[in-house]
């Protein structure tokens, strides 16, 4: 959904598009790819991918608040290929549900 907004996220920061809890509670409306990532190099119009998980149609008018943008610092890391990974004190190679949740 086009928003009519464009922003300049500073270098070293990222914008995270997140749902508004009130819309989720009242209408079942949320952001499909939450959080959506806006990197610092993007200069186009912000768009939000909404999904309606509720039973009723949701009508959105110009000016309605449909999502939130959280601007946060990011760390940019360089990938290094290795033959082996170091051991961890955590769950090692345990996948989904391996921490007892």
MOPAC internal coordinates of N, CA, C and O (Angstrom, degrees):
PM7 1SCF
backbone

  N    0.0000 0     0.00 0     0.00 0    0    0    0
  C    1.4399 1     0.00 0     0.00 0    1    0    0
  C    1.5203 1   107.96 1     0.00 0    2    1    0
  O    1.2310 1   119.46 1   -57.44 1    3    2    1
  N    1.3171 1   118.64 1   122.56 1    3    2    1
  C    1.4660 1   121.09 1   176.82 1    5    3    2
  C    1.5236 1   110.89 1   -65.09 1    6    5    3
  O    1.2310 1   120.79 1   -35.17 1    7    6    5
  N    1.3384 1   116.09 1   144.83 1    7    6    5
  C    1.4634 1   120.08 1  -177.52 1    9    7    6
  C    1.5206 1   113.64 1  -109.62 1   10    9    7
  O    1.2310 1   120.30 1   161.13 1   11   10    9
  N    1.3255 1   117.03 1   -18.87 1   11   10    9
  C    1.4610 1   119.72 1  -174.60 1   13   11   10
  C    1.5248 1   112.76 1    81.20 1   14   13   11
  O    1.2310 1   120.07 1  -174.67 1   15   14   13
  N    1.3191 1   117.47 1     5.33 1   15   14   13
  C    1.4544 1   122.75 1  -178.07 1   17   15   14
  C    1.5260 1   110.46 1  -113.71 1   18   17   15
  O    1.2310 1   120.80 1   -35.59 1   19   18   17
  N    1.3262 1   116.08 1   144.41 1   19   18   17
  C    1.4573 1   123.19 1   169.67 1   21   19   18
  C    1.5231 1   106.53 1  -134.39 1   22   21   19
  O    1.2310 1   120.42 1   -34.09 1   23   22   21
  N    1.3173 1   116.80 1   145.91 1   23   22   21
  C    1.4620 1   121.50 1  -178.74 1   25   23   22
  C    1.5187 1   109.21 1  -135.78 1   26   25   23
  O    1.2310 1   120.88 1   -19.51 1   27   26   25
  N    1.3213 1   115.93 1   160.49 1   27   26   25
  C    1.4572 1   122.38 1   173.19 1   29   27   26
  C    1.5248 1   106.76 1  -114.58 1   30   29   27
  O    1.2310 1   120.76 1   -83.41 1   31   30   29
  N    1.3238 1   116.16 1    96.59 1   31   30   29
  C    1.4561 1   121.35 1   177.80 1   33   31   30
  C    1.5306 1   107.25 1   -72.67 1   34   33   31
  O    1.2310 1   119.58 1   -52.50 1   35   34   33
  N    1.3378 1   118.41 1   127.50 1   35   34   33
  C    1.4762 1   119.68 1  -179.14 1   37   35   34
  C    1.5294 1   112.48 1   -64.09 1   38   37   35
  O    1.2310 1   120.84 1   -26.34 1   39   38   37
  N    1.3240 1   116.00 1   153.66 1   39   38   37
  C    1.4686 1   121.16 1   175.31 1   41   39   38
  C    1.5257 1   108.71 1   -57.15 1   42   41   39
  O    1.2310 1   120.72 1   -37.42 1   43   42   41
  N    1.3239 1   116.23 1   142.58 1   43   42   41
  C    1.4514 1   121.21 1  -178.65 1   45   43   42
  C    1.5193 1   113.45 1    83.44 1   46   45   43
  O    1.2310 1   120.39 1  -177.32 1   47   46   45
  N    1.3166 1   116.87 1     2.68 1   47   46   45
  C    1.4603 1   122.63 1   179.58 1   49   47   46
  C    1.5280 1   108.58 1  -125.87 1   50   49   47
  O    1.2310 1   120.85 1   -15.74 1   51   50   49
  N    1.3200 1   115.98 1   164.26 1   51   50   49
  C    1.4631 1   122.19 1   174.28 1   53   51   50
  C    1.5180 1   107.82 1  -141.92 1   54   53   51
  O    1.2310 1   120.79 1   -28.53 1   55   54   53
  N    1.3192 1   116.10 1   151.47 1   55   54   53
  C    1.4572 1   121.57 1   174.30 1   57   55   54
  C    1.5150 1   109.37 1  -102.73 1   58   57   55
  O    1.2310 1   120.54 1   -49.76 1   59   58   57
  N    1.3257 1   116.57 1   130.24 1   59   58   57
  C    1.4608 1   121.67 1   177.55 1   61   59   58
  C    1.5191 1   108.62 1  -110.98 1   62   61   59
  O    1.2310 1   120.31 1   -61.03 1   63   62   61
  N    1.3209 1   117.02 1   118.97 1   63   62   61
  C    1.4598 1   122.57 1   178.54 1   65   63   62
  C    1.5262 1   107.04 1   -87.10 1   66   65   63
  O    1.2310 1   120.96 1   -62.25 1   67   66   65
  N    1.3332 1   115.77 1   117.75 1   67   66   65
  C    1.4612 1   121.03 1  -176.04 1   69   67   66
  C    1.5240 1   109.77 1  -125.30 1   70   69   67
  O    1.2310 1   120.32 1   -22.97 1   71   70   69
  N    1.3371 1   117.00 1   157.03 1   71   70   69
  C    1.4666 1   120.50 1  -179.91 1   73   71   70
  C    1.5258 1   111.88 1   -69.66 1   74   73   71
  O    1.2310 1   121.04 1   -19.22 1   75   74   73
  N    1.3044 1   115.61 1   160.78 1   75   74   73
  C    1.4624 1   122.64 1   170.76 1   77   75   74
  C    1.5274 1   106.82 1   -94.60 1   78   77   75
  O    1.2310 1   120.53 1   -53.06 1   79   78   77
  N    1.3162 1   116.58 1   126.94 1   79   78   77
  C    1.4616 1   120.12 1  -174.60 1   81   79   78
  C    1.5259 1   112.39 1   -62.85 1   82   81   79
  O    1.2310 1   119.77 1   146.22 1   83   82   81
  N    1.3255 1   118.04 1   -33.78 1   83   82   81
  C    1.4616 1   120.70 1   179.18 1   85   83   82
  C    1.5161 1   112.26 1   -63.66 1   86   85   83
  O    1.2310 1   120.23 1   140.73 1   87   86   85
  N    1.3354 1   117.17 1   -39.27 1   87   86   85
  C    1.4679 1   120.39 1   177.77 1   89   87   86
  C    1.5246 1   111.01 1   -66.30 1   90   89   87
  O    1.2310 1   120.71 1   142.29 1   91   90   89
  N    1.3194 1   116.24 1   -37.71 1   91   90   89
  C    1.4630 1   119.78 1   178.37 1   93   91   90
  C    1.5221 1   110.61 1   -67.16 1   94   93   91
  O    1.2310 1   120.42 1   136.73 1   95   94   93
  N    1.3209 1   116.81 1   -43.27 1   95   94   93
  C    1.4550 1   121.51 1  -178.22 1   97   95   94
  C    1.5271 1   112.01 1   -66.99 1   98   97   95
  O    1.2310 1   120.71 1   131.63 1   99   98   97
  N    1.3216 1   116.25 1   -48.37 1   99   98   97
  C    1.4703 1   120.19 1  -174.21 1  101   99   98
  C    1.5261 1   113.90 1   -81.52 1  102  101   99
  O    1.2310 1   120.31 1   146.44 1  103  102  101
  N    1.3478 1   117.01 1   -33.56 1  103  102  101
  C    1.4660 1   119.40 1  -170.70 1  105  103  102
  C    1.5278 1   114.65 1  -124.24 1  106  105  103
  O    1.2310 1   119.71 1   168.71 1  107  106  105
  N    1.3390 1   118.17 1   -11.29 1  107  106  105
  C    1.4626 1   119.83 1  -174.42 1  109  107  106
  C    1.5142 1   111.90 1    76.42 1  110  109  107
  O    1.2310 1   120.43 1  -161.47 1  111  110  109
  N    1.3341 1   116.77 1    18.53 1  111  110  109
  C    1.4621 1   122.06 1  -176.41 1  113  111  110
  C    1.5210 1   109.48 1   -93.21 1  114  113  111
  O    1.2310 1   120.28 1   -51.94 1  115  114  113
  N    1.3432 1   117.07 1   128.06 1  115  114  113
  C    1.4561 1   120.82 1  -179.14 1  117  115  114
  C    1.5225 1   110.34 1  -145.00 1  118  117  115
  O    1.2310 1   120.69 1    -5.78 1  119  118  117
  N    1.3067 1   116.29 1   174.22 1  119  118  117
  C    1.4630 1   122.78 1   178.27 1  121  119  118
  C    1.5287 1   107.22 1   -91.51 1  122  121  119
  O    1.2310 1   120.37 1   -57.75 1  123  122  121
  N    1.3269 1   116.89 1   122.25 1  123  122  121
  C    1.4604 1   121.94 1  -172.26 1  125  123  122
  C    1.5181 1   112.89 1   -62.32 1  126  125  123
  O    1.2310 1   119.34 1   140.83 1  127  126  125
  N    1.3027 1   118.86 1   -39.17 1  127  126  125
  C    1.4657 1   121.52 1  -176.50 1  129  127  126
  C    1.5256 1   111.49 1  -109.71 1  130  129  127
  O    1.2310 1   120.90 1  -144.38 1  131  130  129
  N    1.3235 1   115.89 1    35.62 1  131  130  129
  C    1.4660 1   120.26 1  -174.72 1  133  131  130
  C    1.5189 1   112.00 1   -63.51 1  134  133  131
  O    1.2310 1   119.77 1   -46.66 1  135  134  133
  N    1.3187 1   118.05 1   133.34 1  135  134  133
  C    1.4536 1   122.55 1    -7.14 1  137  135  134
  C    1.5258 1   110.70 1   -83.52 1  138  137  135
  O    1.2310 1   120.88 1   -39.19 1  139  138  137
  N    1.3154 1   115.92 1   140.81 1  139  138  137
  C    1.4574 1   120.47 1   171.95 1  141  139  138
  C    1.5211 1   108.09 1   -77.72 1  142  141  139
  O    1.2310 1   119.99 1   -39.65 1  143  142  141
  N    1.3109 1   117.62 1   140.35 1  143  142  141
  C    1.4644 1   122.13 1  -175.33 1  145  143  142
  C    1.5197 1   111.41 1  -103.84 1  146  145  143
  O    1.2310 1   120.84 1   -54.52 1  147  146  145
  N    1.3301 1   115.99 1   125.48 1  147  146  145
  C    1.4677 1   122.13 1   172.35 1  149  147  146
  C    1.5242 1   106.25 1  -111.06 1  150  149  147
  O    1.2310 1   120.09 1   -68.21 1  151  150  149
  N    1.3271 1   117.43 1   111.79 1  151  150  149
  C    1.4607 1   118.55 1  -178.42 1  153  151  150
  C    1.5212 1   110.83 1   -84.66 1  154  153  151
  O    1.2310 1   121.03 1   -12.51 1  155  154  153
  N    1.3212 1   115.64 1   167.49 1  155  154  153
  C    1.4642 1   120.83 1  -172.91 1  157  155  154
  C    1.5232 1   113.72 1   -68.31 1  158  157  155
  O    1.2310 1   119.70 1   164.00 1  159  158  157
  N    1.3103 1   118.18 1   -16.00 1  159  158  157
  C    1.4584 1   120.28 1   179.81 1  161  159  158
  C    1.5172 1   114.52 1   -88.58 1  162  161  159
  O    1.2310 1   119.61 1   169.54 1  163  162  161
  N    1.3141 1   118.34 1   -10.46 1  163  162  161
  C    1.4673 1   121.95 1  -176.03 1  165  163  162
  C    1.5206 1   110.52 1   -79.01 1  166  165  163
  O    1.2310 1   120.47 1   -46.15 1  167  166  165
  N    1.3137 1   116.70 1   133.85 1  167  166  165
  C    1.4624 1   121.36 1  -179.92 1  169  167  166
  C    1.5273 1   113.34 1  -128.19 1  170  169  167
  O    1.2310 1   119.56 1  -170.03 1  171  170  169
  N    1.3051 1   118.44 1     9.97 1  171  170  169
  C    1.4578 1   121.10 1  -179.41 1  173  171  170
  C    1.5188 1   112.05 1   -86.77 1  174  173  171
  O    1.2310 1   121.57 1     3.32 1  175  174  173
  N    1.3286 1   114.60 1  -176.68 1  175  174  173
  C    1.4632 1   120.96 1   177.86 1  177  175  174
  C    1.5201 1   109.97 1   -66.57 1  178  177  175
  O    1.2310 1   120.75 1   -42.30 1  179  178  177
  N    1.3232 1   116.17 1   137.70 1  179  178  177
  C    1.4592 1   120.74 1   175.23 1  181  179  178
  C    1.5204 1   108.88 1   -73.47 1  182  181  179
  O    1.2310 1   121.03 1   -45.19 1  183  182  181
  N    1.3157 1   115.63 1   134.81 1  183  182  181
  C    1.4524 1   121.74 1   177.44 1  185  183  182
  C    1.5199 1   107.77 1  -128.46 1  186  185  183
  O    1.2310 1   120.33 1   -33.51 1  187  186  185
  N    1.3107 1   116.98 1   146.49 1  187  186  185
  C    1.4520 1   122.67 1  -176.90 1  189  187  186
  C    1.5185 1   108.61 1  -121.93 1  190  189  187
  O    1.2310 1   120.62 1   -50.18 1  191  190  189
  N    1.3243 1   116.42 1   129.82 1  191  190  189
  C    1.4638 1   121.45 1   177.87 1  193  191  190
  C    1.5292 1   107.10 1   -91.95 1  194  193  191
  O    1.2310 1   120.87 1   -75.56 1  195  194  193
  N    1.3043 1   115.95 1   104.44 1  195  194  193
  C    1.4673 1   121.37 1  -178.23 1  197  195  194
  C    1.5180 1   111.07 1   -97.97 1  198  197  195
  O    1.2310 1   121.17 1   -30.12 1  199  198  197
  N    1.3218 1   115.37 1   149.88 1  199  198  197
  C    1.4554 1   121.49 1   173.75 1  201  199  198
  C    1.5316 1   107.28 1  -135.76 1  202  201  199
  O    1.2310 1   121.32 1   -41.22 1  203  202  201
  N    1.3085 1   115.08 1   138.78 1  203  202  201
  C    1.4625 1   121.58 1   179.09 1  205  203  202
  C    1.5225 1   108.16 1  -101.54 1  206  205  203
  O    1.2310 1   120.67 1   -71.33 1  207  206  205
  N    1.3284 1   116.33 1   108.67 1  207  206  205
  C    1.4647 1   121.48 1   178.62 1  209  207  206
  C    1.5244 1   111.72 1   -92.79 1  210  209  207
  O    1.2310 1   120.72 1   179.74 1  211  210  209
  N    1.3216 1   116.22 1    -0.26 1  211  210  209
  C    1.4530 1   120.99 1  -179.98 1  213  211  210
  C    1.5171 1   111.94 1   -86.64 1  214  213  211
  O    1.2310 1   121.11 1    -3.70 1  215  214  213
  N    1.3142 1   115.48 1   176.30 1  215  214  213
  C    1.4628 1   121.61 1  -178.09 1  217  215  214
  C    1.5220 1   112.81 1   -87.72 1  218  217  215
  O    1.2310 1   119.98 1   158.85 1  219  218  217
  N    1.3429 1   117.65 1   -21.15 1  219  218  217
  C    1.4589 1   121.60 1  -175.12 1  221  219  218
  C    1.5206 1   111.58 1  -105.28 1  222  221  219
  O    1.2310 1   121.15 1   -26.45 1  223  222  221
  N    1.3383 1   115.40 1   153.55 1  223  222  221
  C    1.4556 1   120.48 1   173.47 1  225  223  222
  C    1.5225 1   109.49 1   -63.52 1  226  225  223
  O    1.2310 1   120.91 1   -34.64 1  227  226  225
  N    1.3303 1   115.87 1   145.36 1  227  226  225
  C    1.4653 1   121.46 1   176.60 1  229  227  226
  C    1.5229 1   106.95 1  -117.47 1  230  229  227
  O    1.2310 1   120.78 1   -54.69 1  231  230  229
  N    1.3106 1   116.11 1   125.31 1  231  230  229
  C    1.4565 1   121.19 1   178.65 1  233  231  230
  C    1.5238 1   108.57 1  -102.00 1  234  233  231
  O    1.2310 1   120.83 1   -52.75 1  235  234  233
  N    1.3285 1   116.02 1   127.25 1  235  234  233
  C    1.4562 1   121.64 1  -177.74 1  237  235  234
  C    1.5225 1   108.07 1  -111.45 1  238  237  235
  O    1.2310 1   121.29 1   -53.28 1  239  238  237
  N    1.3145 1   115.14 1   126.72 1  239  238  237
  C    1.4584 1   121.24 1  -179.73 1  241  239  238
  C    1.5299 1   109.41 1  -104.39 1  242  241  239
  O    1.2310 1   120.94 1   -22.28 1  243  242  241
  N    1.3178 1   115.81 1   157.72 1  243  242  241
  C    1.4609 1   121.02 1   175.13 1  245  243  242
  C    1.5267 1   108.44 1   -55.24 1  246  245  243
  O    1.2310 1   120.77 1   -49.44 1  247  246  245
  N    1.3282 1   116.13 1   130.56 1  247  246  245
  C    1.4535 1   121.16 1   179.52 1  249  247  246
  C    1.5191 1   114.23 1    95.74 1  250  249  247
  O    1.2310 1   119.82 1   167.34 1  251  250  249
  N    1.3489 1   117.94 1   -12.66 1  251  250  249
  C    1.4576 1   120.22 1   176.76 1  253  251  250
  C    1.5237 1   109.62 1   -65.94 1  254  253  251
  O    1.2310 1   120.53 1   -37.10 1  255  254  253
  N    1.3086 1   116.60 1   142.90 1  255  254  253
  C    1.4663 1   122.15 1   177.57 1  257  255  254
  C    1.5241 1   108.01 1   -86.98 1  258  257  255
  O    1.2310 1   120.77 1   -65.88 1  259  258  257
  N    1.3285 1   116.13 1   114.12 1  259  258  257
  C    1.4586 1   120.74 1  -173.09 1  261  259  258
  C    1.5248 1   113.35 1  -109.21 1  262  261  259
  O    1.2310 1   119.94 1   161.91 1  263  262  261
  N    1.3285 1   117.72 1   -18.09 1  263  262  261
  C    1.4626 1   121.46 1  -177.79 1  265  263  262
  C    1.5268 1   107.89 1  -160.84 1  266  265  263
  O    1.2310 1   121.38 1    -5.12 1  267  266  265
  N    1.3171 1   114.96 1   174.88 1  267  266  265
  C    1.4616 1   121.57 1   177.19 1  269  267  266
  C    1.5192 1   108.73 1  -125.86 1  270  269  267
  O    1.2310 1   120.56 1   -30.86 1  271  270  269
  N    1.3285 1   116.54 1   149.14 1  271  270  269
  C    1.4557 1   122.22 1   176.36 1  273  271  270
  C    1.5207 1   108.26 1  -113.04 1  274  273  271
  O    1.2310 1   120.80 1   -61.84 1  275  274  273
  N    1.3279 1   116.07 1   118.16 1  275  274  273
  C    1.4559 1   122.42 1   177.27 1  277  275  274
  C    1.5248 1   106.96 1  -104.50 1  278  277  275
  O    1.2310 1   120.30 1   -60.29 1  279  278  277
  N    1.3207 1   117.02 1   119.71 1  279  278  277
  C    1.4676 1   121.38 1   178.32 1  281  279  278
  C    1.5212 1   107.46 1   -98.82 1  282  281  279
  O    1.2310 1   121.16 1   -55.62 1  283  282  281
  N    1.3314 1   115.39 1   124.38 1  283  282  281
  C    1.4632 1   120.56 1  -172.62 1  285  283  282
  C    1.5256 1   110.53 1  -139.98 1  286  285  283
  O    1.2310 1   120.26 1   -28.37 1  287  286  285
  N    1.3303 1   117.12 1   151.63 1  287  286  285
  C    1.4739 1   119.66 1   175.59 1  289  287  286
  C    1.5239 1   111.04 1   -66.85 1  290  289  287
  O    1.2310 1   120.80 1   -31.84 1  291  290  289
  N    1.3209 1   116.08 1   148.16 1  291  290  289
  C    1.4626 1   121.32 1   175.81 1  293  291  290
  C    1.5204 1   109.25 1  -127.64 1  294  293  291
  O    1.2310 1   121.18 1   -28.94 1  295  294  293
  N    1.3050 1   115.35 1   151.06 1  295  294  293
  C    1.4633 1   121.71 1   174.20 1  297  295  294
  C    1.5143 1   107.74 1  -104.91 1  298  297  295
  O    1.2310 1   120.42 1   -53.99 1  299  298  297
  N    1.2962 1   116.81 1   126.01 1  299  298  297
  C    1.4541 1   121.12 1   178.18 1  301  299  298
  C    1.5224 1   107.92 1   -99.61 1  302  301  299
  O    1.2310 1   120.69 1   -61.00 1  303  302  301
  N    1.2995 1   116.29 1   119.00 1  303  302  301
  C    1.4606 1   121.72 1  -177.19 1  305  303  302
  C    1.5196 1   110.18 1  -110.06 1  306  305  303
  O    1.2310 1   121.12 1   -30.31 1  307  306  305
  N    1.3156 1   115.46 1   149.69 1  307  306  305
  C    1.4574 1   120.90 1   174.33 1  309  307  306
  C    1.5244 1   108.12 1   -94.43 1  310  309  307
  O    1.2310 1   120.54 1   -44.77 1  311  310  309
  N    1.3288 1   116.58 1   135.23 1  311  310  309
  C    1.4622 1   120.83 1   178.88 1  313  311  310
  C    1.5273 1   109.74 1   -79.60 1  314  313  311
  O    1.2310 1   121.12 1   -40.47 1  315  314  313
  N    1.3155 1   115.47 1   139.53 1  315  314  313
  C    1.4600 1   121.91 1   176.72 1  317  315  314
  C    1.5163 1   108.06 1  -127.48 1  318  317  315
  O    1.2310 1   120.23 1   -55.67 1  319  318  317
  N    1.3248 1   117.17 1   124.33 1  319  318  317
  C    1.4564 1   120.71 1   179.22 1  321  319  318
  C    1.5278 1   109.31 1   -79.43 1  322  321  319
  O    1.2310 1   120.89 1   -47.39 1  323  322  321
  N    1.3290 1   115.91 1   132.61 1  323  322  321
  C    1.4701 1   121.84 1   178.73 1  325  323  322
  C    1.5220 1   109.02 1  -132.06 1  326  325  323
  O    1.2310 1   120.82 1   -18.85 1  327  326  325
  N    1.3223 1   116.03 1   161.15 1  327  326  325
  C    1.4624 1   120.73 1   178.24 1  329  327  326
  C    1.5235 1   111.53 1   -82.21 1  330  329  327
  O    1.2310 1   119.89 1   147.11 1  331  330  329
  N    1.3372 1   117.81 1   -32.89 1  331  330  329
  C    1.4581 1   122.77 1  -177.75 1  333  331  330
  C    1.5192 1   109.40 1  -138.35 1  334  333  331
  O    1.2310 1   121.00 1   -30.52 1  335  334  333
  N    1.3304 1   115.69 1   149.48 1  335  334  333
  C    1.4556 1   121.36 1   174.68 1  337  335  334
  C    1.5187 1   109.50 1   -98.25 1  338  337  335
  O    1.2310 1   120.23 1   -31.91 1  339  338  337
  N    1.3369 1   117.17 1   148.09 1  339  338  337
  C    1.4696 1   118.68 1   177.07 1  341  339  338
  C    1.5267 1   109.87 1   -69.10 1  342  341  339
  O    1.2310 1   120.82 1   -25.18 1  343  342  341
  N    1.3384 1   116.03 1   154.82 1  343  342  341
  C    1.4611 1   120.79 1   175.06 1  345  343  342
  C    1.5200 1   109.56 1   -63.45 1  346  345  343
  O    1.2310 1   120.86 1   -21.64 1  347  346  345
  N    1.3411 1   115.96 1   158.36 1  347  346  345
  C    1.4641 1   120.56 1   176.41 1  349  347  346
  C    1.5199 1   109.39 1  -124.19 1  350  349  347
  O    1.2310 1   121.08 1   -20.99 1  351  350  349
  N    1.3221 1   115.54 1   159.01 1  351  350  349
  C    1.4641 1   120.49 1   175.81 1  353  351  350
  C    1.5220 1   110.70 1   -84.75 1  354  353  351
  O    1.2310 1   120.69 1   173.33 1  355  354  353
  N    1.3313 1   116.29 1    -6.67 1  355  354  353
  C    1.4609 1   120.94 1  -176.29 1  357  355  354
  C    1.5069 1   113.02 1   -91.55 1  358  357  355
  O    1.2310 1   120.80 1    50.88 1  359  358  357
  N    1.3053 1   116.08 1  -129.12 1  359  358  357
  C    1.4601 1   120.42 1  -171.02 1  361  359  358
  C    1.5116 1   114.02 1   -94.50 1  362  361  359
  O    1.2310 1   119.52 1  -178.96 1  363  362  361
  N    1.3190 1   118.52 1     1.04 1  363  362  361
  C    1.4772 1   119.90 1   176.98 1  365  363  362
  C    1.5046 1   111.45 1    62.36 1  366  365  363
  O    1.2310 1   120.71 1    58.55 1  367  366  365
  N    1.3276 1   116.25 1  -121.45 1  367  366  365
  C    1.4699 1   120.88 1  -179.04 1  369  367  366
  C    1.5118 1   112.96 1   -95.32 1  370  369  367
  O    1.2310 1   119.83 1  -170.91 1  371  370  369
  N    1.3195 1   117.93 1     9.09 1  371  370  369
  C    1.4739 1   120.75 1   179.22 1  373  371  370
  C    1.5128 1   110.39 1   -62.16 1  374  373  371
  O    1.2310 1   120.56 1   -48.05 1  375  374  373
  N    1.2950 1   116.53 1   131.95 1  375  374  373
  C    1.4714 1   121.77 1  -177.58 1  377  375  374
  C    1.5195 1   112.41 1   -93.95 1  378  377  375
  O    1.2310 1   121.05 1    32.88 1  379  378  377
  N    1.3125 1   115.59 1  -147.12 1  379  378  377
  C    1.4561 1   122.41 1  -177.91 1  381  379  378
  C    1.5189 1   111.34 1   -53.82 1  382  381  379
  O    1.2310 1   120.35 1   -49.86 1  383  382  381
  N    1.3224 1   116.94 1   130.14 1  383  382  381
  C    1.4484 1   121.90 1   176.18 1  385  383  382
  C    1.5192 1   114.93 1    78.43 1  386  385  383
  O    1.2310 1   119.92 1  -173.51 1  387  386  385
  N    1.3256 1   117.75 1     6.49 1  387  386  385
  C    1.4600 1   119.22 1  -174.74 1  389  387  386
  C    1.5301 1   114.35 1   -78.97 1  390  389  387
  O    1.2310 1   120.22 1   172.12 1  391  390  389
  N    1.3411 1   117.19 1    -7.88 1  391  390  389
  C    1.4634 1   119.52 1  -179.50 1  393  391  390
  C    1.5287 1   111.63 1   -98.68 1  394  393  391
  O    1.2310 1   120.15 1  -166.43 1  395  394  393
  N    1.3219 1   117.33 1    13.57 1  395  394  393
  C    1.4725 1   121.16 1   176.50 1  397  395  394
  C    1.5052 1   113.68 1    89.76 1  398  397  395
  O    1.2310 1   119.63 1  -174.18 1  399  398  397
  N    1.3536 1   118.31 1     5.82 1  399  398  397
  C    1.4638 1   120.59 1  -178.32 1  401  399  398
  C    1.4348 1   110.72 1   -92.13 1  402  401  399
  O    1.2310 1   120.10 1   180.00 1  403  402  401

